[in-house]
């Protein structure tokens, strides 16, 4: 096809049209011949096409030397080598940059010679998943650095749209980490920014499906469950069309999580169990499914089944060195033990889980576990520690700037405790109330939706 001005005037014919002309199969040979007579560019391209065909037709070409590559092959090869070099240097630099207190990392990055490259963006994105498992707040620092580097790249220094795609991936992963920390409004903003960037690159369908899983994870926690479920299903369909069975199954797991958050615990359990024995489920997703089945069983008052699944999940997460997931599984295990009447066994598990969430800077989850611990202590008649636990929750929520509705509920509980009127039932009511607030709701384990976070 020819390239044309808005006025309709032909500028040049593309390679395919000129190749058909040289080959003798063009349906518009007369038009092209007339155009070529006055166009040096297209005339030169035809000459190159004829020379290439002549070379390929020569027997000596095939017997002795390979045909000379087209320029784009040379360019691709050169860029691949450049990318490997950048990523190798970036990996070495990151070993130094991402050490010590996270507050030091931005300055170390700025001082590192040769750090602001596309290779650095790729390496930082690859590091996010590992950091997220042990220190979620630090993972947010990594994705923030990734965005800084991606935004500093010169689009003219790399092939078409490469930089734009890297920026979109950085914003997507930042959105995911924000949602992991429960900062859903911010996460949604970054997810929307990522979409606008992906919309600028050719053939974005696959990347948009991966982004859809991030957005679905966010939407299910801000009272938009139907939209979240629809996004997860659409993403699954895209992955299935592309033949990516692992991501297809991850999307189905995410969909089941949306159903759970919508309060349909039996339907969610059915979906998770249908995926439990899928052969193509990767190891990490399989363990997450175990956790999610156990969590559904807790909600459906099936504590013995919950204990079995959650013990398996917590142990396997520990083997995989996935500390935040292990902590969540132990939290649900503590709740299941209380429901099964094994409250004294649950107390040390809940106490440890509370402290671990505090260390991860996951304030909302820590508060919910602390309420579970307080309830267990009251059931055991050991109420002396409960006032201090409640004061600490309120102080943490104040520092984190949590919602006024959450603070009101906790203040009410604190007053009841001070008056000696706190009961397990009252704590359960406050717990249930906090769970319904978008920023305080506990979450199932979603599969990591972006490439850099895949396990």
C-alpha positions as CSV (number, residue, x, y, z in Angstrom):
1,X,0.0,0.0,0.0
2,X,1.2,3.5,-0.7
3,X,1.7,6.1,2.1
4,X,-0.4,9.2,1.4
5,X,-0.8,12.8,2.6
6,X,-4.2,13.9,3.9
7,X,-4.7,15.5,0.5
8,X,-4.6,12.1,-1.2
9,X,-1.2,12.6,-2.8
10,X,1.0,9.4,-2.8
11,X,4.3,9.8,-1.0
12,X,5.9,6.3,-1.3
13,X,4.9,2.7,-1.7
14,X,5.7,0.3,1.1
15,X,8.1,-2.7,0.9
16,X,5.4,-5.2,0.2
17,X,3.9,-3.3,-2.8
18,X,7.4,-2.8,-4.3
19,X,8.3,-6.4,-3.7
20,X,5.2,-7.6,-5.6
21,X,6.2,-5.2,-8.4
22,X,9.7,-6.7,-8.6
23,X,8.3,-10.2,-8.4
24,X,5.9,-9.5,-11.2
25,X,2.7,-10.2,-9.2
26,X,1.6,-6.6,-8.5
27,X,-2.0,-5.7,-9.5
28,X,-1.0,-2.1,-9.8
29,X,2.2,-2.5,-11.7
30,X,1.4,0.4,-14.0
31,X,0.8,2.8,-11.2
32,X,4.0,1.9,-9.4
33,X,6.1,2.1,-12.6
34,X,4.7,5.6,-13.3
35,X,5.5,6.6,-9.7
36,X,9.0,5.1,-9.7
37,X,10.0,7.1,-12.7
38,X,10.0,10.2,-10.7
39,X,10.7,8.9,-7.2
40,X,14.4,8.2,-6.3
41,X,13.5,6.6,-3.0
42,X,11.1,4.0,-4.4
43,X,13.5,3.4,-7.3
44,X,16.4,2.7,-5.0
45,X,14.2,0.4,-2.9
46,X,13.3,-1.6,-6.1
47,X,17.0,-1.8,-7.0
48,X,17.7,-3.3,-3.5
49,X,14.8,-5.7,-3.8
50,X,16.0,-7.0,-7.3
51,X,19.6,-7.3,-5.9
52,X,18.4,-9.4,-3.0
53,X,16.3,-11.7,-5.2
54,X,19.2,-12.1,-7.5
55,X,21.4,-13.0,-4.6
56,X,18.9,-15.5,-3.2
57,X,18.5,-17.1,-6.6
58,X,22.2,-17.8,-6.9
59,X,23.3,-21.3,-6.1
60,X,26.7,-20.1,-4.8
61,X,24.8,-18.1,-2.1
62,X,23.4,-21.3,-0.6
63,X,26.5,-23.4,-1.1
64,X,29.1,-21.1,0.3
65,X,27.8,-18.1,2.3
66,X,24.5,-17.1,3.9
67,X,22.6,-14.3,2.2
68,X,23.4,-10.9,3.6
69,X,20.9,-9.9,6.3
70,X,18.4,-7.1,5.9
71,X,19.2,-4.0,7.9
72,X,16.4,-4.6,10.4
73,X,17.9,-7.9,11.3
74,X,21.2,-6.2,11.9
75,X,19.5,-3.6,14.1
76,X,17.6,-6.2,16.1
77,X,20.8,-8.2,16.7
78,X,22.7,-5.1,17.8
79,X,19.9,-4.0,20.1
80,X,19.7,-7.4,21.7
81,X,23.4,-7.3,22.5
82,X,23.0,-3.8,23.9
83,X,20.1,-4.9,26.1
84,X,22.1,-7.8,27.5
85,X,25.0,-5.5,28.3
86,X,22.7,-2.9,30.0
87,X,21.0,-5.6,32.1
88,X,24.3,-7.2,33.1
89,X,25.6,-3.8,34.3
90,X,22.3,-3.0,36.0
91,X,22.3,-6.3,37.9
92,X,25.7,-5.6,39.2
93,X,24.8,-2.0,40.2
94,X,21.5,-3.2,41.9
95,X,23.5,-5.5,44.2
96,X,25.0,-2.4,45.7
97,X,22.1,0.1,45.3
98,X,19.5,-2.2,47.0
99,X,21.4,-2.7,50.2
100,X,21.2,-0.9,53.5
101,X,18.3,1.3,54.5
102,X,15.8,2.0,51.7
103,X,16.1,5.7,52.3
104,X,19.6,5.4,50.8
105,X,18.6,3.8,47.6
106,X,17.5,6.8,45.6
107,X,20.8,8.6,46.2
108,X,22.8,5.5,45.4
109,X,20.9,5.2,42.2
110,X,21.6,8.8,41.2
111,X,25.3,8.4,41.9
112,X,25.7,5.1,40.0
113,X,27.4,5.7,36.6
114,X,25.4,4.2,33.8
115,X,22.3,3.4,35.9
116,X,19.7,5.3,33.9
117,X,19.1,2.7,31.2
118,X,16.3,0.5,29.9
119,X,18.3,-2.4,31.3
120,X,18.1,-0.9,34.8
121,X,14.3,-0.7,34.5
122,X,14.2,-4.4,33.5
123,X,16.4,-5.5,36.4
124,X,14.6,-3.4,39.0
125,X,11.2,-4.9,37.9
126,X,12.7,-8.3,38.2
127,X,13.8,-7.5,41.8
128,X,10.4,-6.3,42.9
129,X,8.9,-9.8,43.5
130,X,11.7,-11.0,45.7
131,X,11.6,-7.8,47.8
132,X,7.8,-7.9,48.1
133,X,7.9,-11.3,49.8
134,X,10.0,-10.1,52.6
135,X,9.6,-6.3,52.9
136,X,6.5,-5.0,51.0
137,X,7.3,-1.3,51.9
138,X,10.8,-1.8,50.4
139,X,9.2,-3.2,47.3
140,X,7.3,0.1,46.9
141,X,10.6,1.9,47.0
142,X,11.9,-0.3,44.2
143,X,9.0,0.4,42.0
144,X,9.3,4.1,42.7
145,X,12.9,4.0,41.6
146,X,11.9,2.0,38.5
147,X,9.4,4.8,37.5
148,X,12.2,7.4,38.0
149,X,14.6,5.6,35.7
150,X,11.9,4.8,33.1
151,X,10.8,8.5,33.0
152,X,14.3,9.7,32.6
153,X,15.0,7.5,29.5
154,X,15.2,9.3,26.1
155,X,12.7,7.7,23.7
156,X,15.0,8.4,20.8
157,X,17.7,6.2,22.3
158,X,15.8,3.0,21.9
159,X,13.6,1.3,19.3
160,X,10.1,2.5,18.6
161,X,7.8,2.4,21.7
162,X,10.2,0.4,23.8
163,X,10.6,3.1,26.4
164,X,6.8,3.8,26.6
165,X,6.2,0.1,27.2
166,X,8.8,0.0,30.0
167,X,7.2,3.0,31.6
168,X,3.8,1.3,31.5
169,X,5.2,-1.8,33.1
170,X,6.8,0.3,35.9
171,X,3.5,2.0,36.6
172,X,1.7,-1.3,36.6
173,X,4.0,-3.0,39.1
174,X,3.9,0.1,41.3
175,X,0.1,-0.1,41.3
176,X,0.3,-3.8,42.3
177,X,2.6,-3.1,45.2
178,X,0.4,-0.2,46.4
179,X,-2.7,-2.6,46.3
180,X,-0.7,-5.2,48.2
181,X,-0.1,-2.6,50.9
182,X,-3.8,-1.7,50.9
183,X,-3.3,1.7,49.4
184,X,-6.1,1.2,46.9
185,X,-7.0,4.8,45.7
186,X,-3.3,5.5,44.8
187,X,-3.0,2.0,43.2
188,X,-6.0,2.7,41.0
189,X,-4.4,6.0,39.8
190,X,-1.2,4.3,38.8
191,X,-3.1,1.5,37.1
192,X,-5.0,4.0,35.0
193,X,-1.7,5.8,34.1
194,X,-0.3,2.4,33.0
195,X,-3.3,1.8,30.8
196,X,-2.8,5.1,29.0
197,X,0.8,4.2,28.3
198,X,0.0,0.7,27.1
199,X,-2.6,2.2,24.7
200,X,0.2,4.0,22.9
201,X,2.2,0.9,22.0
202,X,1.4,-1.6,19.1
203,X,-0.4,-4.8,19.9
204,X,-1.0,-4.1,23.6
205,X,-3.7,-6.8,24.2
206,X,-1.5,-9.2,26.2
207,X,0.0,-6.5,28.4
208,X,-3.5,-4.9,28.9
209,X,-4.7,-8.3,30.1
210,X,-1.9,-8.5,32.7
211,X,-2.8,-4.9,33.8
212,X,-6.4,-5.9,34.0
213,X,-5.5,-8.4,36.8
214,X,-3.8,-5.6,38.7
215,X,-6.9,-3.4,38.4
216,X,-9.2,-6.2,39.3
217,X,-7.2,-6.8,42.5
218,X,-7.7,-3.1,43.3
219,X,-11.4,-2.8,42.4
220,X,-12.5,-5.8,44.5
221,X,-11.3,-3.9,47.5
222,X,-13.1,-0.6,46.8
223,X,-16.6,-2.0,46.5
224,X,-16.5,-2.6,42.8
225,X,-16.6,-6.4,42.8
226,X,-18.7,-6.9,39.6
227,X,-16.2,-4.8,37.6
228,X,-13.3,-6.8,39.1
229,X,-14.9,-10.1,38.2
230,X,-15.5,-9.0,34.6
231,X,-11.9,-7.8,34.3
232,X,-10.5,-11.1,35.6
233,X,-12.7,-13.1,33.2
234,X,-11.7,-11.0,30.2
235,X,-8.0,-11.4,31.1
236,X,-8.4,-15.1,31.3
237,X,-9.9,-15.2,27.9
238,X,-7.0,-13.2,26.4
239,X,-4.4,-15.5,28.0
240,X,-6.3,-18.6,26.7
241,X,-6.3,-17.1,23.2
242,X,-2.5,-16.6,23.5
243,X,-2.0,-20.1,24.7
244,X,-0.6,-19.0,28.1
245,X,-2.1,-21.7,30.3
246,X,-0.3,-20.5,33.5
247,X,-1.5,-17.0,33.3
248,X,-5.0,-18.2,32.3
249,X,-5.2,-20.3,35.5
250,X,-3.8,-17.3,37.5
251,X,-6.6,-15.2,36.1
252,X,-9.2,-17.8,37.2
253,X,-7.7,-17.8,40.7
254,X,-8.0,-14.0,40.7
255,X,-11.6,-14.3,39.6
256,X,-12.3,-16.7,42.4
257,X,-10.8,-14.2,44.8
258,X,-13.2,-11.6,43.5
259,X,-16.2,-13.9,44.1
260,X,-14.9,-14.4,47.6
261,X,-14.7,-10.7,48.3
262,X,-18.2,-10.4,47.0
263,X,-19.4,-12.6,49.9
264,X,-20.2,-15.7,47.8
265,X,-17.9,-18.0,49.8
266,X,-19.4,-21.2,48.6
267,X,-19.1,-20.2,45.0
268,X,-15.5,-19.1,45.6
269,X,-14.7,-22.4,47.3
270,X,-16.1,-24.3,44.4
271,X,-13.9,-22.3,42.0
272,X,-10.8,-22.8,44.0
273,X,-11.3,-26.5,44.4
274,X,-11.9,-26.9,40.6
275,X,-8.4,-25.4,40.2
276,X,-6.7,-27.3,43.0
277,X,-5.5,-30.3,40.9
278,X,-4.9,-28.5,37.6
279,X,-1.6,-29.8,36.2
280,X,-0.5,-26.5,34.7
281,X,-0.7,-24.5,37.9
282,X,2.7,-23.3,39.0
283,X,4.0,-24.1,42.4
284,X,3.4,-20.7,44.0
285,X,-0.2,-20.5,42.7
286,X,-0.9,-24.0,43.9
287,X,0.1,-23.0,47.4
288,X,-2.0,-19.9,47.2
289,X,-5.0,-22.0,46.2
290,X,-4.5,-24.1,49.3
291,X,-4.5,-20.9,51.4
292,X,-7.6,-19.6,49.7
293,X,-9.5,-22.9,50.1
294,X,-8.6,-22.8,53.8
295,X,-9.7,-19.2,54.1
296,X,-13.1,-20.0,52.4
297,X,-13.5,-22.8,54.9
298,X,-13.0,-20.4,57.8
299,X,-15.8,-18.2,56.4
300,X,-18.1,-21.2,56.0
301,X,-17.5,-22.4,59.5
302,X,-15.6,-25.5,58.5
303,X,-12.6,-25.1,60.9
304,X,-11.2,-28.6,60.8
305,X,-10.9,-28.5,57.0
306,X,-9.5,-25.0,57.2
307,X,-6.9,-26.0,59.7
308,X,-5.7,-28.8,57.4
309,X,-5.4,-26.6,54.3
310,X,-3.9,-23.6,56.2
311,X,-1.2,-25.7,58.0
312,X,-0.1,-27.0,54.6
313,X,-0.1,-23.6,53.0
314,X,1.9,-21.9,55.8
315,X,4.5,-24.6,55.8
316,X,4.9,-24.5,52.0
317,X,5.1,-20.7,51.9
318,X,7.8,-21.0,54.5
319,X,9.8,-23.4,52.3
320,X,9.3,-21.0,49.4
321,X,10.6,-18.1,51.6
322,X,7.4,-16.1,51.0
323,X,7.1,-14.5,54.3
324,X,4.1,-12.2,53.9
325,X,2.1,-15.1,52.4
326,X,3.2,-17.4,55.3
327,X,2.1,-14.7,57.7
328,X,-1.4,-14.4,56.1
329,X,-1.8,-18.2,56.2
330,X,-0.8,-18.3,59.9
331,X,-3.4,-15.5,60.6
332,X,-6.2,-17.6,59.0
333,X,-4.9,-20.7,60.8
334,X,-5.2,-18.8,64.1
335,X,-8.8,-17.9,63.3
336,X,-9.6,-21.5,62.3
337,X,-8.1,-22.7,65.6
338,X,-10.3,-20.3,67.6
339,X,-13.4,-21.4,65.6
340,X,-12.5,-25.1,66.4
341,X,-12.3,-24.3,70.1
342,X,-8.5,-24.6,70.2
343,X,-8.2,-21.0,71.4
344,X,-5.1,-21.5,73.6
345,X,-3.2,-22.9,70.6
346,X,-4.3,-19.9,68.5
347,X,-3.0,-17.2,70.9
348,X,0.8,-17.5,70.2
349,X,0.1,-17.8,66.5
350,X,-2.0,-14.7,66.4
351,X,0.4,-12.8,68.6
352,X,3.3,-13.6,66.3
353,X,1.3,-12.8,63.2
354,X,0.3,-9.4,64.6
355,X,4.0,-8.5,65.1
356,X,5.0,-9.8,61.7
357,X,2.4,-7.6,60.0
358,X,3.6,-4.6,62.0
359,X,7.1,-5.3,60.8
360,X,5.9,-5.5,57.2
361,X,4.2,-2.1,57.7
362,X,0.9,-3.7,56.8
363,X,-1.2,-1.7,59.3
364,X,-4.7,-2.7,58.3
365,X,-3.9,-6.4,58.4
366,X,-2.0,-6.0,61.7
367,X,-5.0,-4.3,63.3
368,X,-7.4,-7.1,62.3
369,X,-5.1,-9.7,63.7
370,X,-4.8,-7.7,66.9
371,X,-8.6,-7.8,67.2
372,X,-8.6,-11.5,66.7
373,X,-6.0,-11.8,69.4
374,X,-8.0,-9.6,71.8
375,X,-11.1,-11.8,71.2
376,X,-9.1,-14.9,71.9
377,X,-7.7,-13.5,75.1
378,X,-11.2,-12.5,76.4
379,X,-12.5,-16.0,75.6
380,X,-9.7,-17.4,77.8
381,X,-10.5,-14.9,80.5
382,X,-7.1,-13.2,80.1
383,X,-8.3,-9.6,79.6
384,X,-5.4,-7.7,81.2
385,X,-3.5,-7.3,77.9
386,X,-6.4,-6.2,75.8
387,X,-6.5,-2.5,76.7
388,X,-2.8,-2.1,75.7
389,X,-3.5,-3.9,72.4
390,X,-6.4,-1.6,71.6
391,X,-4.3,1.5,72.4
392,X,-1.6,0.3,70.1
393,X,-4.0,-0.3,67.3
394,X,-5.5,3.2,67.6
395,X,-2.0,4.8,67.7
396,X,-0.9,2.9,64.6
397,X,-4.1,3.8,62.7
398,X,-3.5,7.5,63.7
399,X,0.0,7.4,62.3
400,X,-1.1,5.7,59.1
401,X,-3.9,8.2,58.5
402,X,-6.6,5.5,58.4
403,X,-10.2,6.4,57.7
404,X,-12.3,8.3,60.3
405,X,-14.8,5.5,60.3
406,X,-12.2,3.0,61.4
407,X,-11.0,5.3,64.1
408,X,-14.5,5.8,65.4
409,X,-15.0,2.1,65.7
410,X,-11.7,1.6,67.5
411,X,-12.3,4.5,69.8
412,X,-15.7,3.0,70.8
413,X,-14.0,-0.3,71.5
414,X,-11.3,1.4,73.6
415,X,-13.9,3.1,75.7
416,X,-15.8,-0.2,76.2
417,X,-12.6,-1.8,77.4
418,X,-11.8,1.0,79.8
419,X,-15.3,0.6,81.3
420,X,-14.8,-3.2,81.6
421,X,-17.6,-3.8,79.1
422,X,-15.6,-5.4,76.3
423,X,-16.8,-8.9,75.3
424,X,-15.7,-11.3,72.5
425,X,-18.9,-10.5,70.8
426,X,-18.2,-6.8,70.8
427,X,-14.8,-7.3,69.4
428,X,-16.2,-9.5,66.6
429,X,-18.6,-6.7,65.7
430,X,-15.8,-4.2,65.4
431,X,-13.7,-6.7,63.4
432,X,-16.6,-7.3,61.0
433,X,-17.1,-3.5,60.7
434,X,-13.4,-2.9,59.8
435,X,-13.5,-5.7,57.3
436,X,-16.2,-3.9,55.3
437,X,-14.1,-0.8,55.0
438,X,-12.3,-0.8,51.6
439,X,-8.8,0.1,53.0
440,X,-9.0,-2.3,56.0
441,X,-10.3,-5.5,54.4
442,X,-8.1,-8.6,54.6
443,X,-7.3,-10.2,51.3
444,X,-6.8,-13.6,49.8
445,X,-3.6,-14.4,48.0
446,X,-3.9,-13.1,44.5
447,X,-1.5,-14.4,41.8
448,X,1.1,-11.8,40.8
449,X,-0.3,-10.3,37.7
450,X,2.7,-8.6,36.1
451,X,5.6,-10.3,34.4
452,X,8.2,-9.0,36.9
453,X,6.2,-10.4,39.8
454,X,5.5,-13.8,38.4
455,X,6.9,-16.6,40.5
